Amino acid sequence: MEKKDIQTALDFIEKHLEEPFLRGQAAERAHLNSFHFRRTFGILSGLTLSEYIRYRRLSRAAFDLQKGEKVLDVALKYDYSTSESFSRAFMKFHGVKPAEVKHGAPFKNFAPIDLNAEGETTMCCEIRELPARKLVGLKARFHGVPFGEERLTQENEFYESTRGKQWLLFGAGGGKEEEYAVLSDITEKGYDYYIAFDLDDWTQKALLDPQIAGIDTSEYGFETVELPSCRAAVFTTEKSMHPIADYSALRTALTKFLGKYDFEFADLPELVVYHWHLPDRGARYIEICLPIV
């Protein structure tokens, strides 16, 4: 997979916005199967492919209306069966009605992705062999795509609602330096998100045995998640007291990575490692590990 192949697919999407769209055709332009293209696209855009196409169509539709085209004609052009369904989608995206745009109301301009645009990033990247891991954690189903705009809100709610259980797992793990997030079963509709900790085999077994643990944890929702050894592209943040997994920086770093290496994403769980519990709190950092082949 090369950057120019992804850009070819993006250019294909842009040229065919007015046609019934077949996702497989875009993936073919990038010389990728559907999973690899969907995964790459999700990281680069922060959107599902369906969302990106919808936003580009609605953005283009606003310019057409501004030029004087009729609402129904524009609706049919961009694959809406009625002017009513188009108006609902248009209002949700732009915050104004199509008729208001025709009379000069401001609207959103969702620009197409251009991988050739230059940008700076604070993330470094390297290819690394990751060992197999067996973690214990809490699972939730998130909607959207990993590293998309919707993730942060869902992530905050999940962490805030499970703090006590996290503390129990952190203590059971002996207060190790790292905490983990695992992302798996990634589809167009969403993905599984785990808050996870590294516990040794005896502790994992004992945690679920009330006679050893002294409490019944069966209702806490703890789950085991196993990660196979794999090769991964590891994107690392700068060290600071409050490092942030900046998704825009990740996209810029991935774009540069596409231009440097020939690879495809592996259909394996993704791992985020929070190096949080360090003696020097100003040296904290985060690693985003994306399995590749």
C-alpha positions as CSV (number, residue, x, y, z in Angstrom):
1,M,0.0,0.0,0.0
2,E,1.4,3.4,-1.0
3,K,0.2,6.9,-0.5
4,K,-0.4,7.4,-4.2
5,D,-2.7,4.4,-4.2
6,I,-4.9,5.9,-1.4
7,Q,-4.9,9.3,-3.1
8,T,-6.0,7.6,-6.4
9,A,-9.0,6.1,-4.5
10,L,-9.8,9.5,-2.9
11,D,-9.7,11.1,-6.3
12,F,-12.0,8.4,-7.7
13,I,-14.5,9.1,-4.9
14,E,-14.4,12.8,-5.7
15,K,-15.0,12.3,-9.4
16,H,-18.0,9.9,-8.7
17,L,-19.9,11.7,-6.0
18,E,-22.9,12.2,-8.4
19,E,-23.1,8.4,-9.1
20,P,-24.4,5.5,-7.1
21,F,-21.3,4.6,-5.2
22,L,-19.7,1.2,-4.9
23,R,-17.2,1.1,-2.0
24,G,-15.4,-1.9,-3.5
25,Q,-14.4,0.2,-6.5
26,A,-12.6,2.7,-4.3
27,A,-10.7,-0.1,-2.5
28,E,-9.7,-1.6,-5.9
29,R,-8.2,1.8,-6.9
30,A,-6.0,1.6,-3.8
31,H,-5.1,-2.1,-4.5
32,L,-6.5,-3.1,-1.1
33,N,-9.2,-5.4,0.1
34,S,-12.2,-3.8,1.9
35,F,-10.8,-4.2,5.4
36,H,-7.4,-2.6,4.7
37,F,-8.9,0.3,2.8
38,R,-11.6,0.9,5.4
39,R,-9.1,0.9,8.2
40,T,-6.6,3.2,6.5
41,F,-9.4,5.5,5.5
42,G,-10.8,5.6,9.0
43,I,-7.5,6.8,10.5
44,L,-6.8,9.3,7.8
45,S,-10.2,10.9,7.9
46,G,-11.6,10.1,11.4
47,L,-14.8,9.0,9.5
48,T,-16.3,5.9,8.1
49,L,-16.3,5.8,4.3
50,S,-20.0,6.2,4.2
51,E,-19.8,9.4,6.4
52,Y,-17.1,10.9,4.2
53,I,-19.1,10.4,1.0
54,R,-22.2,11.8,2.6
55,Y,-20.4,14.9,3.9
56,R,-18.7,15.5,0.6
57,R,-22.0,15.2,-1.2
58,L,-23.8,17.6,1.2
59,S,-20.9,20.0,0.9
60,R,-21.0,19.9,-2.9
61,A,-24.8,20.2,-2.8
62,A,-24.6,23.5,-0.9
63,F,-22.5,25.0,-3.7
64,D,-24.9,23.8,-6.3
65,L,-27.8,25.4,-4.5
66,Q,-25.9,28.6,-4.1
67,K,-25.5,28.6,-7.9
68,G,-29.3,28.4,-8.3
69,E,-30.0,24.7,-8.9
70,K,-33.4,23.4,-7.7
71,V,-33.6,21.5,-4.4
72,L,-35.1,18.4,-5.9
73,D,-32.6,18.3,-8.7
74,V,-29.7,18.5,-6.2
75,A,-31.3,15.9,-4.0
76,L,-31.6,13.4,-6.9
77,K,-28.1,14.2,-8.1
78,Y,-26.6,13.1,-4.8
79,D,-28.6,9.9,-4.4
80,Y,-31.5,11.1,-2.2
81,S,-34.9,9.7,-3.3
82,T,-36.9,12.8,-2.1
83,S,-36.3,16.4,-1.4
84,E,-37.6,15.8,2.1
85,S,-34.9,13.2,3.0
86,F,-32.3,15.4,1.4
87,S,-33.5,18.5,3.4
88,R,-33.3,16.5,6.7
89,A,-29.8,15.4,6.0
90,F,-28.8,18.9,4.7
91,M,-30.2,20.6,7.8
92,K,-28.4,18.1,10.2
93,F,-25.1,18.7,8.5
94,H,-25.1,22.4,7.7
95,G,-27.5,23.7,10.4
96,V,-29.6,25.6,7.8
97,K,-32.2,24.5,5.3
98,P,-31.4,24.1,1.6
99,A,-33.8,27.0,0.7
100,E,-31.9,29.3,3.1
101,V,-28.6,28.5,1.3
102,K,-30.2,29.5,-2.0
103,H,-30.8,32.9,-0.4
104,G,-27.2,33.4,0.9
105,A,-27.2,31.6,4.2
106,P,-23.7,30.4,5.3
107,F,-22.9,26.7,5.2
108,K,-20.2,24.2,6.0
109,N,-17.5,23.4,3.5
110,F,-16.2,19.9,4.1
111,A,-13.0,19.7,2.0
112,P,-11.8,16.5,0.3
113,I,-8.8,14.8,1.8
114,D,-5.5,15.6,0.1
115,L,-2.6,13.3,1.1
116,N,-0.2,15.5,-0.8
117,A,-0.7,18.5,1.6
118,E,2.4,19.1,3.7
119,G,2.0,19.0,7.5
120,E,4.0,18.8,10.7
121,T,3.5,16.2,13.4
122,T,4.8,15.7,16.9
123,M,4.6,11.9,16.7
124,C,7.4,9.7,15.7
125,C,6.9,6.2,14.2
126,E,8.8,3.0,14.0
127,I,8.1,-0.6,13.0
128,R,8.3,-2.9,16.0
129,E,7.7,-6.6,16.9
130,L,5.1,-6.7,19.7
131,P,5.0,-9.7,22.1
132,A,1.9,-11.7,22.7
133,R,-0.1,-10.3,25.6
134,K,-3.0,-11.6,27.8
135,L,-4.8,-8.7,29.4
136,V,-7.8,-8.3,31.7
137,G,-10.2,-5.4,31.3
138,L,-13.6,-3.9,30.8
139,K,-15.3,-3.8,27.4
140,A,-17.7,-1.3,25.8
141,R,-19.0,-1.1,22.2
142,F,-18.2,2.3,20.6
143,H,-19.7,3.7,17.5
144,G,-17.9,5.6,14.7
145,V,-14.3,4.7,13.8
146,P,-11.2,4.4,16.1
147,F,-9.4,7.8,16.4
148,G,-12.5,9.6,15.1
149,E,-14.2,12.7,16.5
150,E,-16.8,10.6,18.4
151,R,-14.2,8.5,20.3
152,L,-13.1,11.0,22.9
153,T,-16.6,11.6,24.3
154,Q,-17.3,7.8,24.5
155,E,-13.9,7.2,26.0
156,N,-14.3,9.8,28.7
157,E,-17.8,8.4,29.7
158,F,-16.4,4.9,29.8
159,Y,-13.4,5.8,32.0
160,E,-15.5,7.9,34.3
161,S,-18.2,5.3,34.8
162,T,-15.7,2.4,35.7
163,R,-13.1,4.1,37.9
164,G,-13.6,1.7,40.9
165,K,-13.2,-1.3,38.7
166,Q,-10.1,0.1,37.1
167,W,-8.5,0.8,40.5
168,L,-9.2,-2.9,41.4
169,L,-7.5,-4.1,38.3
170,F,-4.6,-1.7,38.6
171,G,-4.0,-2.9,42.2
172,A,-4.3,-6.5,41.2
173,G,-1.7,-5.9,38.5
174,G,0.8,-4.7,41.1
175,G,0.7,-1.0,40.0
176,K,2.6,-1.5,36.8
177,E,3.9,1.3,34.7
178,E,1.6,0.7,31.7
179,E,-2.2,0.8,31.3
180,Y,-3.8,-0.3,28.0
181,A,-6.6,0.3,25.6
182,V,-7.5,-2.4,23.1
183,L,-9.6,-1.9,20.0
184,S,-11.0,-4.9,18.2
185,D,-13.8,-6.1,16.0
186,I,-13.6,-2.9,13.9
187,T,-16.5,-2.5,11.4
188,E,-18.3,0.3,9.7
189,K,-20.8,0.3,12.6
190,G,-18.3,0.6,15.4
191,Y,-15.7,-1.3,17.4
192,D,-15.0,-3.0,20.8
193,Y,-13.0,-0.9,23.3
194,Y,-11.3,-2.4,26.3
195,I,-9.7,-0.6,29.3
196,A,-7.1,-3.3,30.1
197,F,-4.4,-4.2,32.6
198,D,-1.5,-6.7,32.6
199,L,-2.1,-9.3,35.3
200,D,0.0,-12.5,35.8
201,D,-1.7,-15.8,35.2
202,W,-2.2,-16.7,38.9
203,T,-3.8,-13.3,39.6
204,Q,-6.1,-13.5,36.6
205,K,-7.4,-16.9,37.8
206,A,-7.6,-15.8,41.5
207,L,-9.5,-12.6,40.6
208,L,-12.4,-14.7,39.4
209,D,-12.3,-17.1,42.4
210,P,-14.3,-15.6,45.4
211,Q,-12.5,-18.0,47.8
212,I,-9.1,-16.6,46.9
213,A,-10.1,-13.0,46.1
214,G,-12.4,-12.6,49.1
215,I,-15.0,-10.9,46.9
216,D,-17.3,-12.0,44.1
217,T,-16.1,-10.2,41.0
218,S,-18.4,-12.2,38.6
219,E,-20.7,-9.2,38.2
220,Y,-17.9,-6.7,37.5
221,G,-17.8,-7.5,33.8
222,F,-14.1,-8.3,33.7
223,E,-13.0,-9.9,30.4
224,T,-9.8,-11.5,29.2
225,V,-8.4,-10.2,25.9
226,E,-5.6,-12.0,24.2
227,L,-3.3,-10.3,21.7
228,P,-1.0,-12.4,19.4
229,S,2.5,-11.4,18.7
230,C,2.7,-9.2,15.6
231,R,4.6,-6.6,13.7
232,A,3.2,-3.1,14.3
233,A,3.6,0.5,13.3
234,V,4.1,2.2,16.6
235,F,3.3,6.0,16.8
236,T,4.6,7.6,19.9
237,T,3.7,11.0,21.5
238,E,6.2,13.4,22.9
239,K,6.9,13.0,26.6
240,S,5.1,15.3,29.0
241,M,3.1,15.3,32.2
242,H,-0.1,15.2,30.3
243,P,0.5,13.5,26.9
244,I,-2.4,13.5,24.5
245,A,-3.0,11.0,21.7
246,D,-3.6,13.7,19.2
247,Y,-5.5,12.1,16.4
248,S,-4.8,14.8,13.9
249,A,-1.1,14.3,14.5
250,L,-1.6,10.6,14.1
251,R,-3.2,11.2,10.7
252,T,-0.3,13.4,9.6
253,A,2.2,10.8,10.9
254,L,0.4,8.0,9.1
255,T,0.5,10.0,5.8
256,K,4.2,10.4,6.1
257,F,4.5,6.6,7.0
258,L,2.5,5.7,3.9
259,G,5.1,7.5,1.8
260,K,8.0,5.6,3.5
261,Y,6.9,2.0,3.8
262,D,4.9,-0.6,1.8
263,F,2.5,-2.3,4.2
264,E,-1.1,-3.2,4.9
265,F,-3.0,-3.2,8.1
266,A,-3.5,-6.6,9.7
267,D,-6.9,-7.7,10.8
268,L,-5.9,-7.8,14.5
269,P,-6.7,-5.9,17.6
270,E,-5.1,-2.5,17.9
271,L,-3.3,-1.5,21.1
272,V,-2.8,1.9,22.9
273,V,-0.2,1.8,25.6
274,Y,-0.3,4.5,28.3
275,H,3.1,4.8,30.0
276,W,1.5,6.6,32.9
277,H,2.9,5.5,36.2
278,L,6.5,6.7,35.9
279,P,8.8,8.0,38.6
280,D,9.2,11.2,36.5
281,R,5.6,12.3,35.8
282,G,6.9,14.7,33.1
283,A,8.2,11.7,31.1
284,R,4.8,10.1,30.4
285,Y,4.0,9.1,26.9
286,I,1.5,7.2,24.8
287,E,2.1,4.6,22.1
288,I,-0.5,3.8,19.4
289,C,0.3,0.4,18.0
290,L,-1.3,-0.5,14.6
291,P,-0.7,-4.2,13.5
292,I,0.6,-4.5,10.0
293,V,1.7,-7.1,7.5
